[in-house]
Amino acid sequence: MADDALLSYVPYRPAASRVRYYDITLRDYVDQFRIGVWDEEKERTQRVRINVSLTLPWPDRPMTDSLDEVLSYDFLIDGIRALRDGAHVNLVETLGDRILALCFSNPDVTRARVQVEKLDVVPESAGVGVVIERVRPEGAQASS
């Protein structure tokens, strides 16, 4: 279940001349990751839940109902799976930061909010983790 704070956020809207934006969301993506600082965590995978929201400018032309007109969420899912298949990560903060970098690899993304939770750490809770948000400064380009 997604964090209420993530579900009830107020979308970021830059004060620029552009009027229309849209958000791409990935909710409750759960997968096994190699994550954790303790020795026992380094010997197994753990269930991690990821929520992502990206804000992008709406095209300045009429929509033609083509996938070429929007950012496909496939790049996000493929990138998260690549992180899953990569090296062990100690901290949920590190994984969240890497997901943010993935989000901002697309030059059209103006804002990203990422929530990463380890689900099986505290039996009395649904998960423990972080929420990280970043806004691209006006006029800034994507970093390679």
C-alpha atoms as an extended CHARMM CRD file, in Angstrom:
* protein
*
       144  EXT
         1         1  MET       CA              0.0000000000        0.0000000000        0.0000000000  PROA      1               0.0000000000
         2         2  ALA       CA              1.4420000000        3.3790000000       -0.9600000000  PROA      2               0.0000000000
         3         3  ASP       CA              2.2640000000        5.9690000000        1.6540000000  PROA      3               0.0000000000
         4         4  ASP       CA             -0.5710000000        8.4630000000        2.2180000000  PROA      4               0.0000000000
         5         5  ALA       CA              1.8940000000       11.3430000000        1.8810000000  PROA      5               0.0000000000
         6         6  LEU       CA              2.8350000000       10.1650000000       -1.6010000000  PROA      6               0.0000000000
         7         7  LEU       CA             -0.7770000000        9.7130000000       -2.6480000000  PROA      7               0.0000000000
         8         8  SER       CA             -1.9200000000       13.0840000000       -1.3380000000  PROA      8               0.0000000000
         9         9  TYR       CA              0.9440000000       15.2340000000       -2.5650000000  PROA      9               0.0000000000
        10        10  VAL       CA              0.2680000000       18.4740000000       -4.3790000000  PROA      10              0.0000000000
        11        11  PRO       CA              1.8760000000       18.2410000000       -7.8270000000  PROA      11              0.0000000000
        12        12  TYR       CA              4.7380000000       20.6470000000       -8.4320000000  PROA      12              0.0000000000
        13        13  ARG       CA              3.9550000000       23.2620000000      -11.0350000000  PROA      13              0.0000000000
        14        14  PRO       CA              6.7430000000       25.6550000000      -12.0360000000  PROA      14              0.0000000000
        15        15  ALA       CA              5.8700000000       29.3300000000      -12.2360000000  PROA      15              0.0000000000
        16        16  ALA       CA              6.9870000000       29.4650000000      -15.8630000000  PROA      16              0.0000000000
        17        17  SER       CA              4.7820000000       30.3570000000      -18.8050000000  PROA      17              0.0000000000
        18        18  ARG       CA              3.8480000000       26.7250000000      -19.4280000000  PROA      18              0.0000000000
        19        19  VAL       CA              0.3630000000       26.0360000000      -18.1270000000  PROA      19              0.0000000000
        20        20  ARG       CA             -0.1630000000       22.2940000000      -18.5790000000  PROA      20              0.0000000000
        21        21  TYR       CA              1.7730000000       19.4750000000      -16.9560000000  PROA      21              0.0000000000
        22        22  TYR       CA              1.1240000000       15.8090000000      -16.3950000000  PROA      22              0.0000000000
        23        23  ASP       CA              2.3890000000       13.2590000000      -13.9160000000  PROA      23              0.0000000000
        24        24  ILE       CA              3.5550000000        9.7240000000      -14.5690000000  PROA      24              0.0000000000
        25        25  THR       CA              3.1980000000        7.4780000000      -11.5400000000  PROA      25              0.0000000000
        26        26  LEU       CA              4.4840000000        4.0730000000      -10.5850000000  PROA      26              0.0000000000
        27        27  ARG       CA              2.6790000000        2.8270000000       -7.4700000000  PROA      27              0.0000000000
        28        28  ASP       CA              3.4970000000       -0.0680000000       -5.2020000000  PROA      28              0.0000000000
        29        29  TYR       CA              6.1930000000       -1.6550000000       -7.3620000000  PROA      29              0.0000000000
        30        30  VAL       CA              7.4730000000       -4.5300000000       -5.1760000000  PROA      30              0.0000000000
        31        31  ASP       CA             10.5630000000       -6.5750000000       -5.9950000000  PROA      31              0.0000000000
        32        32  GLN       CA             13.5060000000       -8.3220000000       -4.3520000000  PROA      32              0.0000000000
        33        33  PHE       CA             16.6270000000       -6.1530000000       -3.9220000000  PROA      33              0.0000000000
        34        34  ARG       CA             20.0630000000       -6.7540000000       -2.4680000000  PROA      34              0.0000000000
        35        35  ILE       CA             19.9580000000       -3.9960000000        0.1180000000  PROA      35              0.0000000000
        36        36  GLY       CA             21.0250000000       -3.4130000000        3.7070000000  PROA      36              0.0000000000
        37        37  VAL       CA             24.0410000000       -2.6440000000        5.8810000000  PROA      37              0.0000000000
        38        38  TRP       CA             23.9780000000       -5.6690000000        8.1960000000  PROA      38              0.0000000000
        39        39  ASP       CA             25.8000000000       -8.9180000000        7.3870000000  PROA      39              0.0000000000
        40        40  GLU       CA             22.5660000000      -10.9500000000        7.3770000000  PROA      40              0.0000000000
        41        41  GLU       CA             21.0630000000       -8.4540000000        4.8920000000  PROA      41              0.0000000000
        42        42  LYS       CA             24.0240000000       -8.9160000000        2.5600000000  PROA      42              0.0000000000
        43        43  GLU       CA             23.3750000000      -12.6650000000        2.3740000000  PROA      43              0.0000000000
        44        44  ARG       CA             19.8190000000      -12.4410000000        0.9990000000  PROA      44              0.0000000000
        45        45  THR       CA             17.4590000000      -10.2480000000       -0.9720000000  PROA      45              0.0000000000
        46        46  GLN       CA             14.7250000000       -8.1860000000        0.6690000000  PROA      46              0.0000000000
        47        47  ARG       CA             11.3140000000       -7.0720000000       -0.4950000000  PROA      47              0.0000000000
        48        48  VAL       CA             11.3460000000       -3.3910000000       -1.3990000000  PROA      48              0.0000000000
        49        49  ARG       CA              8.3680000000       -1.2360000000       -2.3870000000  PROA      49              0.0000000000
        50        50  ILE       CA              8.9550000000        1.7100000000       -4.7160000000  PROA      50              0.0000000000
        51        51  ASN       CA              6.6090000000        4.5750000000       -5.5700000000  PROA      51              0.0000000000
        52        52  VAL       CA              7.5780000000        7.2130000000       -8.1180000000  PROA      52              0.0000000000
        53        53  SER       CA              5.8660000000       10.3290000000       -9.4340000000  PROA      53              0.0000000000
        54        54  LEU       CA              7.3250000000       12.3350000000      -12.3320000000  PROA      54              0.0000000000
        55        55  THR       CA              6.0860000000       15.7120000000      -13.5620000000  PROA      55              0.0000000000
        56        56  LEU       CA              6.5240000000       16.6140000000      -17.2230000000  PROA      56              0.0000000000
        57        57  PRO       CA              5.3210000000       19.4460000000      -19.4530000000  PROA      57              0.0000000000
        58        58  TRP       CA              2.2430000000       18.7010000000      -21.5100000000  PROA      58              0.0000000000
        59        59  PRO       CA              3.0210000000       18.9150000000      -25.2490000000  PROA      59              0.0000000000
        60        60  ASP       CA              2.3770000000       22.3330000000      -26.8220000000  PROA      60              0.0000000000
        61        61  ARG       CA              0.4560000000       20.7310000000      -29.6730000000  PROA      61              0.0000000000
        62        62  PRO       CA             -2.7300000000       18.7020000000      -29.9420000000  PROA      62              0.0000000000
        63        63  MET       CA             -2.3070000000       15.0900000000      -28.8280000000  PROA      63              0.0000000000
        64        64  THR       CA             -2.4220000000       12.4710000000      -31.5780000000  PROA      64              0.0000000000
        65        65  ASP       CA             -2.8850000000        9.5000000000      -29.2280000000  PROA      65              0.0000000000
        66        66  SER       CA              0.6430000000        8.2940000000      -29.9480000000  PROA      66              0.0000000000
        67        67  LEU       CA              3.1370000000        6.8990000000      -27.4500000000  PROA      67              0.0000000000
        68        68  ASP       CA              5.7630000000        9.0790000000      -29.1450000000  PROA      68              0.0000000000
        69        69  GLU       CA              4.0200000000       12.1380000000      -27.6570000000  PROA      69              0.0000000000
        70        70  VAL       CA              4.5450000000       11.1670000000      -24.0130000000  PROA      70              0.0000000000
        71        71  LEU       CA              7.1770000000        9.6240000000      -21.7840000000  PROA      71              0.0000000000
        72        72  SER       CA              6.5810000000        5.8880000000      -21.5180000000  PROA      72              0.0000000000
        73        73  TYR       CA              6.8480000000        4.4850000000      -18.0090000000  PROA      73              0.0000000000
        74        74  ASP       CA              8.8200000000        1.5520000000      -19.4810000000  PROA      74              0.0000000000
        75        75  PHE       CA             12.0710000000        3.5150000000      -19.1290000000  PROA      75              0.0000000000
        76        76  LEU       CA             11.3590000000        3.8320000000      -15.4120000000  PROA      76              0.0000000000
        77        77  ILE       CA             10.5210000000        0.1600000000      -14.8680000000  PROA      77              0.0000000000
        78        78  ASP       CA             13.4760000000       -1.0190000000      -16.9810000000  PROA      78              0.0000000000
        79        79  GLY       CA             15.8090000000        1.2930000000      -15.0630000000  PROA      79              0.0000000000
        80        80  ILE       CA             14.5660000000        0.1140000000      -11.6640000000  PROA      80              0.0000000000
        81        81  ARG       CA             15.0130000000       -3.5050000000      -12.7520000000  PROA      81              0.0000000000
        82        82  ALA       CA             18.5750000000       -2.6960000000      -13.8370000000  PROA      82              0.0000000000
        83        83  LEU       CA             19.2330000000       -1.2420000000      -10.3700000000  PROA      83              0.0000000000
        84        84  ARG       CA             17.7190000000       -4.3900000000       -8.8350000000  PROA      84              0.0000000000
        85        85  ASP       CA             20.0620000000       -6.5490000000      -10.9060000000  PROA      85              0.0000000000
        86        86  GLY       CA             23.0890000000       -4.3660000000      -10.1080000000  PROA      86              0.0000000000
        87        87  ALA       CA             25.4150000000       -4.3010000000       -7.1420000000  PROA      87              0.0000000000
        88        88  HSD       CA             24.3230000000       -4.5630000000       -3.5090000000  PROA      88              0.0000000000
        89        89  VAL       CA             23.1730000000       -1.2320000000       -2.0450000000  PROA      89              0.0000000000
        90        90  ASN       CA             23.5390000000       -0.4660000000        1.6600000000  PROA      90              0.0000000000
        91        91  LEU       CA             20.9210000000        2.2520000000        2.1470000000  PROA      91              0.0000000000
        92        92  VAL       CA             17.3760000000        2.9250000000        0.9590000000  PROA      92              0.0000000000
        93        93  GLU       CA             18.5550000000        6.5340000000        0.5990000000  PROA      93              0.0000000000
        94        94  THR       CA             21.1640000000        5.4150000000       -1.9490000000  PROA      94              0.0000000000
        95        95  LEU       CA             18.6230000000        3.4070000000       -3.9310000000  PROA      95              0.0000000000
        96        96  GLY       CA             16.2160000000        6.3520000000       -3.8580000000  PROA      96              0.0000000000
        97        97  ASP       CA             18.9270000000        8.7070000000       -5.0770000000  PROA      97              0.0000000000
        98        98  ARG       CA             19.7820000000        6.3640000000       -7.9500000000  PROA      98              0.0000000000
        99        99  ILE       CA             16.1230000000        6.1850000000       -8.9460000000  PROA      99              0.0000000000
       100       100  LEU       CA             15.9830000000       10.0070000000       -8.8760000000  PROA      100             0.0000000000
       101       101  ALA       CA             19.0330000000       10.1110000000      -11.1750000000  PROA      101             0.0000000000
       102       102  LEU       CA             17.2230000000        7.7230000000      -13.5150000000  PROA      102             0.0000000000
       103       103  CYS       CA             14.1560000000        9.9760000000      -13.5040000000  PROA      103             0.0000000000
       104       104  PHE       CA             16.1830000000       13.0840000000      -14.3000000000  PROA      104             0.0000000000
       105       105  SER       CA             18.0910000000       11.3580000000      -17.0870000000  PROA      105             0.0000000000
       106       106  ASN       CA             15.0930000000       12.4040000000      -19.1700000000  PROA      106             0.0000000000
       107       107  PRO       CA             15.4680000000       16.1310000000      -19.9110000000  PROA      107             0.0000000000
       108       108  ASP       CA             11.6930000000       16.7090000000      -19.8590000000  PROA      108             0.0000000000
       109       109  VAL       CA             11.2250000000       15.6670000000      -16.2260000000  PROA      109             0.0000000000
       110       110  THR       CA             10.7460000000       18.8030000000      -14.1120000000  PROA      110             0.0000000000
       111       111  ARG       CA             10.0810000000       17.1210000000      -10.7630000000  PROA      111             0.0000000000
       112       112  ALA       CA             10.4200000000       13.6580000000       -9.2820000000  PROA      112             0.0000000000
       113       113  ARG       CA              9.3310000000       12.1730000000       -5.9840000000  PROA      113             0.0000000000
       114       114  VAL       CA             10.5970000000        8.7170000000       -4.9980000000  PROA      114             0.0000000000
       115       115  GLN       CA              9.6000000000        6.5560000000       -2.0460000000  PROA      115             0.0000000000
       116       116  VAL       CA             11.6540000000        3.4530000000       -1.1950000000  PROA      116             0.0000000000
       117       117  GLU       CA             10.6450000000        1.1110000000        1.6270000000  PROA      117             0.0000000000
       118       118  LYS       CA             12.0380000000       -2.1610000000        2.9560000000  PROA      118             0.0000000000
       119       119  LEU       CA              8.9320000000       -4.1770000000        3.7780000000  PROA      119             0.0000000000
       120       120  ASP       CA             10.0690000000       -6.9090000000        6.1450000000  PROA      120             0.0000000000
       121       121  VAL       CA             12.3160000000       -5.0660000000        8.6160000000  PROA      121             0.0000000000
       122       122  VAL       CA              9.8960000000       -4.1030000000       11.3940000000  PROA      122             0.0000000000
       123       123  PRO       CA              7.1070000000       -6.6760000000       11.8950000000  PROA      123             0.0000000000
       124       124  GLU       CA              4.7910000000       -4.0660000000       13.4140000000  PROA      124             0.0000000000
       125       125  SER       CA              4.9730000000       -1.8050000000       10.3410000000  PROA      125             0.0000000000
       126       126  ALA       CA              4.1100000000       -2.0160000000        6.6650000000  PROA      126             0.0000000000
       127       127  GLY       CA              7.5760000000       -0.7230000000        5.7960000000  PROA      127             0.0000000000
       128       128  VAL       CA             10.4680000000        1.5570000000        6.6660000000  PROA      128             0.0000000000
       129       129  GLY       CA             12.1090000000        3.8630000000        4.1970000000  PROA      129             0.0000000000
       130       130  VAL       CA             12.5310000000        7.3020000000        2.7200000000  PROA      130             0.0000000000
       131       131  VAL       CA             10.7730000000        9.7770000000        0.4650000000  PROA      131             0.0000000000
       132       132  ILE       CA             13.0810000000       11.9390000000       -1.6400000000  PROA      132             0.0000000000
       133       133  GLU       CA             11.9560000000       14.7650000000       -3.9000000000  PROA      133             0.0000000000
       134       134  ARG       CA             13.8790000000       16.8320000000       -6.4090000000  PROA      134             0.0000000000
       135       135  VAL       CA             12.8910000000       19.7090000000       -8.6740000000  PROA      135             0.0000000000
       136       136  ARG       CA             14.9460000000       20.5460000000      -11.7550000000  PROA      136             0.0000000000
       137       137  PRO       CA             15.9910000000       24.2090000000      -11.6720000000  PROA      137             0.0000000000
       138       138  GLU       CA             14.4400000000       26.3160000000      -14.4450000000  PROA      138             0.0000000000
       139       139  GLY       CA             16.5650000000       26.0920000000      -17.5830000000  PROA      139             0.0000000000
       140       140  ALA       CA             18.7520000000       23.2470000000      -16.2740000000  PROA      140             0.0000000000
       141       141  GLN       CA             19.5270000000       20.3780000000      -18.6310000000  PROA      141             0.0000000000
       142       142  ALA       CA             19.5980000000       16.6630000000      -17.8400000000  PROA      142             0.0000000000
       143       143  SER       CA             22.9350000000       15.4240000000      -16.5250000000  PROA      143             0.0000000000
       144       144  SER       CA             24.4980000000       12.4950000000      -18.3160000000  PROA      144             0.0000000000
